[in-house]
Amino acid sequence: MSQDATTPRVAEQPNTSAVLRISIIAAFGGFLFGYDSAVINGAVAAIDAEFDAGSVALGVLVASALLGAAAGAFFGGRVADILGRVPVMKIAAVLFLVSAIGCGVVDTYGWLLFWRIVGGVGVGVASVIAPAYIAEVAPASIRGRLGSLQQMGIVLGIFIALAVDAWLAALAGGAAEELWLGLEAWRWMFMAEAVPAIAYLVGTFTIPESPRYLVEDGRPDEAQAVLANLQGSASAAERVRLIKESLRIEHKPRLSDLRGRTAGLKPIVWVGIGLAALQQFVGINVIFYYSTVLWQSVGFTEADSFTVTVITAIVNVAVTIVAIALVEKVGRRRLLLVGSAGMTLSLATLAVLFATADVVDGAPALGPTAGPLALVAANLFVVFFGVSWGPMMWVLLGEMFPNRIRGAALAVAGFVQWIANWVVTVTFPALADFSLGLAYGLYAFFALISLVFTVKMVRETTGIELEDMQD
């Protein structure tokens, strides 16, 4: 809905510290998302040895959390429309907590698979609730930066998970070695997640409900009070009026609302689906789920592989900070374009290096020149992803859809994102066994597709109010 020219909006006077505080707490779900997704990286080889899993079962286990995430993403938005955003964050925190403990004490492959899926549901819920909540409480002038906190939480979670994995493995003398209370180090890698899960749960009791949900729930005075604290009393009443107006012409979001006149769905929904799928099809999570065993397979020691993986995670955090600094100045679309171009080149370099490497004992062996080049290319890939598609996909999904279809569109896009993640994750072990050059060649191809897609389909959303987003 566009603002009438005769009723200009009151200028924002955001309470930056208050908005930042509650956005950080919401984005802590992203931290757990990143931790839960990456923690298995350091445990993969030990789990394989513990349960004699094999490449197929191992791929299924690593990807199992993603199936739970797909379900959590699909239903999380609907549940949040019923219960509210904050109660659903609390549910996600509890799921993270029980999954962390469950994964650490299991004695069969089947139970490990089950608890990974439970944690995955929490990941999926957090992946859609945090961006939506932040978009609904943040002033338009800083919404992009605050929305990027979701990705910052994710990359910090990845970094901490990998750092904890490396630390525990070093203490025990290996991930499969006994550490404390008769339990192997890989089990403590999972159980360590209980600490941030409890912190997230406690934090959710200190943040206000989304103003949009409060208005929809018949509590406009509470919504105005929240907005007055976050964006200034001068603009709070106007924002509540705009929310009421948008809700007046809307109804509860349904999947049927996403239908378009052609191609089955509205064009904006296809754009969201494309963003969600392409973010995963470039293969970013191969780096964070499998990098330890990947580098070992091409000649690095276990200790060196852990070190390289942690360094990559640090790079990921650093470039996400750069993205947050640039998002409002450069814009979402330009960052996507730069990122797509850089990812295409760096992934193509990895594809060539692995495809032309000598094969020793059935695996490519990178020499003294190709090894460092592969490390540089892999980290450049992370740089270009982290400054663009990593945070910008979450920012865009949180703000690009019109209010009347946002909940349903986020559910679909979130579901697609996790299914795409699952496809890449479960297929990588088999692809790697066949040819790492082919695997990275496919990811390079999708990076090129992401460049074309952004040029043709993605619109800029910088500075536009949520109530003004159009189909």
N, C-alpha and C positions, 0 to 999 in steps of 0.2 A: 504494500500500500504506500503510495507516495504522499508526502506531506503537502497539504494545501499551501499555496504561495501566500495566502492572506494570514496564515497563522505561523509565523516564524518560530523556530524552536529557541528556547532559552539556552544560553551558552552553558556548557558543562563546567562544573567546578569540582572535579573528581577528588575524593579523599584517597590519594594514591596509596598511602600506607595501609589503609583498611582494605582496599580492593586487592592490593598485592598479597596481604596476609591470607585472605580467604581463598584467593586463586592458587597460592602455593599449597595450601592444605588440600584443595580439590585436585591439584596436579600431583599430589602425593600418590594418588591412585595410579598415575602414570609411572611413578617411581617403582611401585610394586609390579606394575605391568612389565616394565623393563627387567626388573630383578627376576620375576617368575619365568619370563621368557628365556633369559640368558643363563640362569643358574645351572641348567643342565649341561651347558657347554663343558665345564670342567669335570663333570661326572660321567660323560658319555662312555669313555673307554672303560672306566671301572664298572659301570652298569653292564656293559657288554660282557666283561669277564665274569661278573657276579651271576648273571642269569643266562649266559651263553646265548645272547639274543640273536646275533647275526645282523647283516646290514638291513634287511627288510624290517624285521621286528624293531631294530634300533631306530630306523626312520619313523616307524609308526609311533614309537614311544616319544621321540622328540616332538613329533607333530601332534601328539594326542591333546596337549593343552590347547592347541589351536582350534580343535573341534569344539571343545568347551567354550573357547573364546567366541567362536561364531555364534553359538547358542546364546551366550551372555549378551553379545552385542545386539542380536536380533530382538531379544525380549527385554533387555535392560531399559530401553527407551520407553516401552509401553508400561513397564512396571513403575518407572519414574513418573509417568503421567498420572498414575493412580496414587502412589504413596508419597511422591515428592522426590526431589533430587537427593537431598541429604540422607533420608532413610535408606535409599538404594546404595549410596556410598558406604554406609555402615554394613549393609549386607555383603558388599564386595570385600570389605576389610575382614569380616569373619570368614569368608570363603578362602581368602589368602592365608589366614592363620591356621585353619584346620588342614588345609592342603600342605602347608609347610611341615607341620608335625607328622601328618600321615605319610608323606614321602620319605621322611627320615627313619621311620620305624618299620616299614613294610618288609616282608620276607618272601614275597613272590612278585614276579613280573606283572601279573594281573592286577594286584593291589596298587603297585606303583603307577600303572596305567590309569587306574581309577582316580587316584588322588591328584595326578597330573591334570586330568580332565576337570576335576573340581576346582583346582586353582585356575584353570583356563576360563571357567565360567566367570570367576572374579575378574580376570584380565579383560574379558569381553565387556562386562558391565562397566568397568572403569574406563575402557577405551571410548565409550560413547557418552557416559554421564559427565566426565570432567570437561570435555570441550563444550558440550551444550550448556553446562552450568556456568562456566567461565564466560561464554559468549553472552549469557543472559544477565550477568551481574556487571560486566565490564563496560565502561564508557567507550563509545566508538573510537575516540581519539587514541586509546591505548589498547584496544581489544586485540589487535594482532600480536602485540608483544606478550600480553597476558595469555592469549591462546597458545603461543609458542611455549609457555611453561609446561604444557602437557608433554611436548617432545623433550624438553629439558629434563623433566622428571623421568621419562623413559630412558634417555641416554645415561643419566646419572644412575638409574637403577641397573642398567646393563654394566656400567663401569664398576659399581660397588659389588655386584654379583660376581663378576669376573675377578676382581681384586680379592674378594673373600675366598673364592675358589682357589686362587693361586696361593694365598696365605695358608689355608687349611691343608692343601696338598703339600706345601713345603714343610709345615709343622709335622705332618704324619710321615713324610718321606715318600708321598705318592697318594693319589686320590683313592686308591684301593686299599691303602694301609689303615690299620686300626689307629684311632686317635683318642677319644675320651669315652668312658663308660662302656668300653667294649664295642663301640660303633666305629665303622670306617669313616674316613674323612668325607667321602661323597655324601654320606647321610647328613653330616653336620652342615654341608653346603646348603641343603634344602632347609634344614631346621633353623638356620640363621635368619631365614626370611620372617620368622615369627616376630622378631624385634621391630622391623619397620611396619609390619601388619598391625601390631598393637598400637604403635605411634599413630598410624593412619586412623584407626578406630577412635582413639582418644581425640584426635584433631577434629573429626566430624561432629563432635558434640559442641564445638566452639564456633561453628560457622552458621550464618543465617540461611534460611531457605531461599530459593530463587524467587525474585519478585514476580516473574511471569507465572510461576506455579501458584504463588499466593493469590494473585489476581484471579486466576482461573479457578482457584479453590474457594472464591468468595471472600477473600481477606485483603481487600485493597488498601486498608489503612496500614496493615502490617507491611505490605509491599512498598507503600510510600515511605514508611519509616526506614526500611532497609535501603531504599534508593537515596533517601536524604542523607543517610550516613555514608553511602558509598560515592554518590555523585553530586551531592549538594542539594539543599532544600529547594533552591530556585528551580531546578529542572526536574525534581522528583515528581511533582504533581503532573507535569506535562508528560513524563514518561509513562506514568500510570494511565493517563488518558489514552495515550497511543496504544498501550498494551490492551486496554479495554476495547478500543475501537477495532484492533486487529482480531481480538477474540470474538467480538460481536459478529463479524462476518465469516468466522471460521467455525469448524466443528472438530470433534475429536479426530486426530489424524488416523486415517485408515490406509491400508495398502492400495485400495482402489483409487485413492486420491492421486496416486502417482501415475495413473494411466494418462497417456497422451493421445493425440489424434493420429499420430503415425508412430511406427516403431515400437508400439506397445507401452512405452513410458514417456513421461515428459522429458524434453531435452535436458533440462537441468539435472534430472535424476540420472540420466545416462552419463553426464559429466561427472557426477559424484561417484558413480560406479567405476568409471574409467580411472579417476584419480586413485580410488581405493585399490583397484586391482594392479595398476601399473606401479604403485609404490612398492608392492611386494614382488612383482614379476621381474624387477631388476636384480633380485637376488640378495638384497641387503641382509636378510636374516641368516643366510648361509654363513656370512662372516661371524655373526654373533651366536649362532647355535653350534656350528661345526668347526670354527677356526682352529681350536686346539688340536683336534684330530687331523684336520686338513694340513696344518703345518708339519705335524709329526709325519704324515704320510709322504711328504716330499723332502724329508731328510732332517727336520729340526728335532732336537731333543724335547722331552716332555716339559722340562723347566723352561727352555727357550720358547716353546710354543705358548706356555702360559704368559710369559713376559711380553711376547709380541701381541697377544690378544688383549692384555691390559693396556698396552700402549695405544692400540687401535681404539679402545674404549675411551681413553683420555682424549684422543683426537676428536672423537665423536662429540664429547662434551664441549670441547673448545669451539668447534664450528657451530654448534647449536647456539652458543652465546653470541657468536657473530650474527647468526640468523635473527635472533631476537633484536639485536641492535639495528639490523637493516630492514626488517619487515615493513615498518611504517614509512621509511624513507624511500626504499627501492620498490616496494610493492610485491604482492604475492606472485603475480604472473611472471615478472622479470626474474625473480629468484628461481622459479621452476624452470625457465628456459636455460639459464646458466647451468643449473644443476643437471638437466638432461644432457646437455652437450658434454659436460665434463664426465658424467657417468658413462656415456657412450664410448668416449676415448679410453678411459681407464679400464673399463671392462673388456674392450677389444684388445687392449694390451695384455691383460691377464689371459685371455683366450689364446692369443698367439704364443705366449710364453709356455703355457701348459701343453698346447698342441705340439710344439716343436721340441719339448724336453725329451731327453733320453729316458727310456723306460727301464727301471731296475726292479726286479722281483714284482713285476706287474703294476708298478706305480711310477709316475713321472718323477725324475730326480732333477731338481733345479741345481744348476752349477753355481760357481762363485759369482758369475755375472747375472744370470737369470734369477737367482734367489733374491738378491737385494732389489732388483727391478720389480719382481713380483710383490715384494713387501711395499715398495713405493706406490705401485699401481693400486694395490688393495687399499692402502691408506688414502690415496687420492680419491678413490671411489667413495670411501666413507666421508671425506671432506665435502665432495660435491653433493652427496646425498644429504649429509647433515645440515648443510646450509640451505637446502631447498626442499626436496620432496619429503624429508623426514618431518620437519615441523609444519611446512606449508599445507600438506594434505590435511592435517588435523585442524589447522586454522580455517581452511576453506570449508571443510565439512561442517564445522561448528557454526559458520555464518552464511554460507552461500544459498541455502534453501529458503524460500518464503516461509513465514511463520506457520501458515496453514498446513504445510506438508513436512515441516522440519523433523518432527518426531519419526514419522514413517520413513522418510528419505534417509535419515541417519541410521535407522535400523537396517535398511537394505544395504546401504553403503558399508556399514560396519560389518555386516554378515559377509559381504563379498570380500572385504579386506582380509578377514580371517580365513575364509576359504582359499583365497589366493595364497596367503601365507602358508596354509597347510599343504597346498599342492606343491609349492616350491620346496618346503621343508621335507616332505615325505619322499619326493622324487630325487633329491640331491644325492643321497648315498648310492642309489643305482646309477645315476648319471655319472657320478665321480668314478665308480667302478669301471664304467664303460669308457669315459673320456672327460677329464676336467676341461680340456679345450672346448669340447662341445657344450658343456654346462655353461661356461662363462661366455661362450659365443651366443647362446640363447639369451642370457641376461643382457648382453650388449645389444642384441636385436630389440629387446623390449625397452631398453633405455632410449634407443633411437625412436621407437614408436611413441614414447612419452614426450619426446621433443615435438614431433608432428602433432600429437594430440593437444599439447599446450597451445601451440600456434593456432590451431583450428578451433578449439572448443572452449578454452578456459577464459573467463572474464575476470577482470580485476574487481575486488571487493573492498579495497582499502578505503576507510573513512565513511562507508555507507552504513546507515543504521539498519538493524535487523528488520525493523518494521518496513523498510523500503526495498527489501530484496524482492526481485521479480523472477517469474518462471524463465 
